[in-house]
Amino acid sequence: MKLFSSPTSPYVRKVLVILRETGQLADVELAAAGGTPLNPGTMPRDLNPLGKIPALALDDGQPLYDSRVICRFFNERANGDLYGSGDATWQLQTLEATADGILDAAILMVYEARVRPDDKQFADWIEGQWRKVNTALDALEASWMDTLSGDALNIGQIAVGCALAYIDFRHADRNWREGRPNLAAWEAEFAKRDSMLATAPPAG
């Protein structure tokens, strides 16, 4: 199998964490890909018509794309239990969706600053995206700590861990930890997992 990826993509990181946690990393060849909404660059558009990563080419050439689809595929392939069962699976997928929503907003903030010319950047729009992040982080602190703090590794933990690390990577000046002591303490411990340390984006 071939996984099209970038070391700075938090969506790719989710997949790589699962590959490491389930012992499947050696089964996948990593292929570098990158681009922006204005310049698709080397994005694998033949696999994903949306031009996004991660995108996975199975052994028979069948494409899978969207990190949630690929994560679920590798969990099932390993007979894993990252998504729980019964009612719990819907809660865990909702938590994953919350983390991915944080990433969506945080990445749009990056694109606004990086892709748009200075005279066309919309500061209020950037702050509107950050309000989404803030609201979601407040919800994690208030309502999701029991799920995050569970002993059994789950997809919600992986997704939130990658989302919080991305905020540190691209928006460190926003100080997301302020007023969220429980979430901050949880992240500090989760970040020590071998799979998280091995998939950290390059500095600089």
N, C-alpha and C positions, 0 to 999 in steps of 0.2 A: 504494500500500500504506500501511497505517496501523499504526504500532508504538506500543503502549501502554507507557508507560515512566515512570520516576522518576529524577531526576538522582542520587539516593543509592543506587540499587539496583546492586550489583556484577554481578548477572546481566544487567541491561540494559546495563551498561557493556561487557560482553563483546561484545554484539551491536553496539553503537555503534563499538567499536574495529574490528570486522571491516568494518562499513559504510565507515568512513573508509579503512581499509587497502586495500579493494577498489574504492574509487571509486563506491560505491552510495548514499552518504548522501542525495543529491538525489532519489533514487527513493522515499524513504520520508517520510511525514508522521508527526511525533511527536505523540502525544496523552498528556497528563498523566494519571496514575492513581496512586492510593495507598490504603492501608488496612492493617489488621492482622488477625490471626486472630480477634479479638473483634469487629472492626468492618470489614467489607469495603470501606466507603467508596465510592470510585469505581473499584474494581477491575473489569476487563472480564469479568464472569462469563458474559456471553452468548458470549464467545469462548473463555474458559477456565473450565470449571466448577469448577476448583480455586481460582479467584479469585486467581491469581498473575500477576505480570509477570516478564519480558516476554511479551506476547501480540501476535501479528501477524495482521492481517486482510489477506489477499491482495486483489488487484484484483477478483476474482470473489466476494469475501466469505468464502472458505474460511479457517478459522482454523488457525494454527499456534501452538503454545505449548510452553514449556520452552526455556530458553536454548540447550541443546545442539541441539535440533531446529532452532531458528531460525538459529543460527550455521552449522550444516551446510547449511541451505537457501541462505543467502547466499553461502557458499563455492562451492557447486555453481552457483548462478546466475551467478557471476563467472568460472566455470571456474578457480577458485583451487586452490591446492595446500597449503592449511593443514593438511590431514589426512594428507598423505603418501600412500603407496601400499604395497601388500603388507603384510608384517608390521609395518612402521612405523606404519601407520594404527591398529593396535590399541594400540601403545605410546602413541601420542599421545592417543588417546581415554582410555586409562587415566590418563594424566597430567592430562587435563582433568577426569576424574571425581574425582581426588584433590583438585584445586583446588576443585571444587564442594563436595566433602565438607568442606573447611576452611570454606567459606562457610556451609554448612548449620549447622555447629556454632557459628560466630561469630555468626550471626544469631539463633540460639536463645538465646544469651547476652544479646543485646540485648533480645529480647522478654521474657525472664525479669525483667530489671530495669525495663523500660518498661511492660509490660502488667500484670504481676502486682502486687497490693497489697504493700506492704512486709512485712506480717506473713505473707504466703504465699510469699515468695521462698525458694528452696532453694539455699543457698550451695554445698553439696556437689555438687548437680546442675550448677551453673554451672561449677565446677571440673572436673567430669567432661567437660563439653563442651570446656573448654580443653585437657584432656589429649588429646582427639582431635586438636585443632589442633596441639599440640606434637608428637605422634607423626608426623603427616603432614609437618610442617615438617622434622623430623629425617630422614624418608625422602627428602624433596627434596634436602636437603644431602648425604646419603650416597649416593644412587642415581640422581638425575635431573639432575645438573648438566650432563652431556654433552648431553642432549637440550635442556635449557634454553639452553645456550650455543651451539647451532648457528646458522649464519649465516642460514639460510632461516627466515623467520617461520613459526610453526606455532601450532595451536590450544592446545597445551599451554602455550606461552609466554604467550599472551594470557590464558588462564584463570588461570595462576599469578600473573601480573602484577596482574590485577584482584583476586585473593584477598588478596595481600600488601598492596595498597593499602587494601583494606577493613579489614584488621586495624589498619593505621595510623589509619584514619579513625574507627573505633569502639572500638578497644582499644589505643590507643597506649601506655598504661601497662604493658602486658604485655611490652614490649621483646622482640619476637620475634627480633630480629637477634642477640641475645646467644648466643654459641656456634655461630653459623651464618655464618661470614665469607664463604663462597663464595656462598651464597644472597643475603646482604645486598648483596654487590658486584654480583651480577647484577641484582638489583632496582633498584639505583641507576641502572644504565645503561638498563634497559628502560623505566623511568619517564620517561626523556627523549624517548621517541618522540613525535612530533607527535600521534598518535592517542590516546596516554595523557594527554598534557597537555591536549588539547582536551576530554577526557571526565572530568576529575577532578571529584569531587563538590564542591559548594559548601562553603566554610569555615563553621564555626560550627554 
